[in-house]
Amino acid sequence: MKTLGHWIGGKAVDGTSGDFGPVHDPATGEQTTRVALASAEEVDQAVAAAKEAYQVWGTVSLARRSTILFAYRQLLDAHREEIAALITAEHGKVHTDALGEVARGMEIVELACGISEKLKGELSTEVSTRVDVASVRQPLGVVAGITPFNFPAMVPMWMFPLALACGNTFVLKPSEKDPSAAFRLAELAAEAGVPDGVLNVVNGAKPAVDRILEHPDVKAVSFVGSTPVARYIQEQAVRHGKRVQALGGAKNHMLVLPDADLDHAADSAVSAAYGSAGERCMAVSVVVALDSVADDLVARIAERAAALRIGPGSDPASEMGPLITGEHREKVASYVRGAAAQGAEVVVDGTGYTVPGHEGGFFLGVSLLDKVPAHSDAYRDEIFGPVLCVMRAGTYEEALALINSSPWGNGSAVFTRDGGAARRFQLEVETGMVGVNVPIPVPVGHHSFGGWKDSLFGDLHIYGNDGIAFYTRGKVITTRWPDPADTGGVNLGFPHHD
């Protein structure tokens, strides 16, 4: 069995706490790795390494940082199959999905390669007689990222490439459920020329998180995960004087209007609901169909759901893999088992699904619930599994009110051929990301990712321009070079421009 420690100061180090967590192959249920769970002292070591490295890295030229990041991007491209295989082995998602995750993470590395353009300052000359004013952005110092299990490579790459490009040093705490991909990212960064201590990885659980949140040398914390934890991260980070961006959970709605292409809508609903076994914060969890097309749409979704091929992520024939743990599989299944008693109609029940030869794996079939009441657990909770709820509405206004009443506001989508209806929806819906005939509207790298309401705690979204603003702070410099003939003199009045 493999033992995975930490990456601190540019090298792999064994865990010294004596605590380890299990890492399983979700397709078999077998433990393949034990991962060291960092103590507060080990977190301190990583932060100390990052703090020392910042003294040099924070003054390294933009050209040098970009050169290293270009080399890193080349290494990621060369090793994308290897990284994807690590993701599949520990998360369970199918290999093509894992490759897509790596590709989307590399978009942010590409953005970071062009950091010189993004960090251009501003200069105003002669704002007053012989007075110039300049605005610049400078790094924060040591920053940290706490990332989830569902995207073990992509979400870390949403954070540390931009942070490093801006001149910060980084401490990453990935999910202890599938840590190997993040560890490999750090190894490749060192190979690309990232100096020792600039990027550190500490594996661990809540004690490691709490130490990051309270450590006085950590200036900012980025987080992606569930809403309760995101709220906790924000509260604790702010309490200790840190900048914070904490992306929380979601209940993403897909509105289908009567004029929509129903085959396209059904294809999109199945793809967005069941891809990666529903373990995506941008998965479509709820389809809101207007009454006139609801029956037809549900029938088309059910037909497609029944034809999905479920199996090990390493099998090229598989379209959907297992869930991350056996405990999570049982929790997801409980929503389906209890749905009928709470008023829903169970159209497709995947709770009894097994994969021959992989009976110990954490597999769950896809489920489809129709006529789901707003008060039911299946609608009120973030299930984070392959369960799609269908709700019905008589009018557009009724559907919009339902969507906007959700406490989450991560993503939403509308399916229609009517440009006016689409424009109205994108302006009126209360979510941070909106798709028009696009079920998973994850922005490209040069835009920013983030939701509204209980899907985001903090002021800035992640990556894009918001990410650069998060990892830097502004400074304004006012300069005056007096004329030798200017005698000056004391003036106690408030400075003004002349």
Secondary structure, 3 states (H helix, E strand, C coil): CEEECEEECCEEECCCCCCEEEEEECCCCEEEEEEECCCHHHHHHHHHHHHHHHHHHCCCCHHHHHHHHHHHHHHHHHCHHHHHHHHHHHCCCCHHHHHHHHHHHHHHHHHHHCHHHHCCCEEEEEEECCEEEEEEEEECCEEEEECCCCCCCHHHHHHHHHHHHCCCEEEEECCCCCCHHHHHHHHHHHHHCCCCCCEEECCCCHHHHHHHHHCCCEEEEEEECCHHHHHHHHHHHHHCCCEEEEECCCCEEEEECCCCCHHHHHHHHHHHHHHHHHCCCCCEEEEEEEHHHHHHHHHHHHHHHHCCCECCCCCCCCCECCCCCHHHHHHHHHHHHCCHHHCCEEEECCCCCCCCCCCCCCCCCCEEEECCCCCCHHHHCCCCCCEEEEEEECCHHHHHHHHHCCCEECEEEEECCCHHHHHHHHHHCCCCEEEECCCCCCCCCCCCECCEECCEECCCCECHHHHHHHCEEEEEEEEECCCCCCCCCCCCCCCCCC
